Amino acid sequence: MKIICFVIFSVTSFFVAQAQQMPYKFSDKWNIPSGNERWDYLKIENNQLYVSHTDRVHVLDAISGKQLGEIDHLKGVHGIAPVSIVGKGYITNGTTNEITVFDLKSFIVLKTIAIPGKKADAILFDLYSKRLFIFNNGSGNAVVMDPKTDEVIGQVNMGGAPEFSVSDLKGSIFNNNEDSHEIVEIDAKSLVIKNRFSLAPNEVPTGLAMDVKNQRLFSVCRKSKTLVVLDSKTGKIVSTLPIGAGVDGVVYDTKLHLVITSNADGTATVVKQTSKDEYAVIQTIQTSKGLRTIAIDEKTNRIFLPGATYGEDGKSLVAASFGVLVYQADK
C-alpha cells in the first residue's frame, strides 16, 4: 500500500511539475485583414495594442482584439511610442526617416517631422528624462526629441547599427548595437555615452528587455541564437541561454519572472528566472514562421505576436492572413 501511494504521489508531482514548466498556451488569433506586407514592432499601453504593418499602424483593444483605429499613409513603419503625458503617439518611418505624430484619442495625424539620419527604427519614451529617443539603424545615431514641443534637442553618435532600447528609469538608456555586438549605455540627460558592454562571443543583438529591480539586461542575439543576461551596472555576462533562430524581440514579465523571446523560425522561447543570476529554458512555444516581434500585457498574463501565414512554398503569404497571435499564461 505504501508503494502504491508513493507511485501515485510521484506521478502527481510529475504532472504538477510539467504544468509549472509550460506556462503559455495558445488563446486566440485576432485577424487584421488589410494586406500581408511587412510587420515589425508592436506596443501595448493603456489597454491598447499598437501593431506596425508597413504603411500603417493598427490600434486594437488589448482585451478583445477589436480594432479601435488605424493610422495610415506611413512610410516603412518600425516602432511606436505612445506618450500619455502629452496625449500624443510617435511612429518611426524608416523609408523617409520621418516621425509621424498622432493624437492618442482620435488617432488623427497631427504632423510629420523629418529627423537627421537614416532608417529610423526603434523608438523609446524615457519616463525619467521625459524625452523621446529615436534610433537610426542605418546611420548609427540616436535622435532625441522633446515630446512637449516636438523639437529635436540633441543627438548621440554611437556608430554601427542601433536596434532596440530600454530605460532603467534612473537616467540610463541601454541600446543594442547589432553591428558592434554590444550594449551601449547613454546618459538620458547629458546624452553622453557612459559605457559599451561587449556581448562577445554572442553576435547580432536585436531585442532588449530589462529587469529594472535586479538591474539585469536581457539581450537576444540573432546570429548566435542566444539570450544573454547582463549586469547593467558592470556589463558582466551572468548567463547565456539557447533560443530559436531569427530572433528579433524579447519581453520580461516582472510578476511571473519569465523572459520570452520571439523567433522567426516559428517558436518563442520561455526562460524562467529563479534568481537574478539563475535562468533556465522551460518552454518552447510553437507559434508560426515569421513571428519575430512580441509585446506583453502583465495585467492579463498574455503575450502578443504579429504576423501572416506562409504558404506551402515557405515564401509567399496566404491572402488576408495577417493578425496577432495571443498566448495566455497561467496566473
GIWO-V522701 format. One line per field, one symbol per residue. phi: phi as a letter, one per 40 degrees, with the letter a starting at -180 (. if undefined). psi: psi as a letter, one per 30 degrees, with the letter a starting at -180 (. if undefined). burial: # if it has 16 or more other C-alpha atoms within 10 Angstrom, else .. Layout:
BEGIN
phi=???
psi=???
burial=???
END
This chain:
BEGIN
phi=.ccccccccccccccccccccbcbbcbabccbcbgbcdbacbabafgbbbbcafbabcbbccccgcccaabbgcbgcbbbbcbccbgbbbbcbccbfbbcbbccccgcccabbcbchafdbcbbcccccfbcbbbcccbgbbbbbcccbgbcbiabcbggbcbcaabcgbhbbbbcbcccfabbbbccccgcccabbcbdccbfcbcabaccdcfbbbbbbcccfbbbbbcccbgccbabbcbccgcbbabbccccfbbbbbbccgbbcbbcccacbbaacbabccbadgcbbabbbccbfbbbbcibcccccgbcbcdfbcibcbbbccc
psi=eeeeeeeeeeeeeeeeeeeffifkkkelkjkiihlhaklbllkkkhgkkkkkidglkkjlkfeffkkflkjahliikdlkjkjefggllkkkjfefhlkkklkfefgkkelkkklkakikckkkkjfefhlkjkjjffgglkkkljfefgkkfllkjflbjkblllkggggkkkkkjfefhlkkkkkfefgkkeljjkgkgklikdlklkjeeghkkjkkjeefhlkkkljfefgkkfkkkkallhkelklkjfefhkkkkkkfgglkkkkkjflfgklkkfkjkjckkfiflllkjfeghllkjlllkkaffgelkkkhgkakkkkkkk.
burial=......................##....####..##.#######...###############..#.#.####.##########....#######.#########..#.#..#..#.##########..###################..#.#..##.###########..##################..#.#.#####..##########....#######.#########..#.#.##.############...#################..#..#######.###########...##########......#...#########..
END
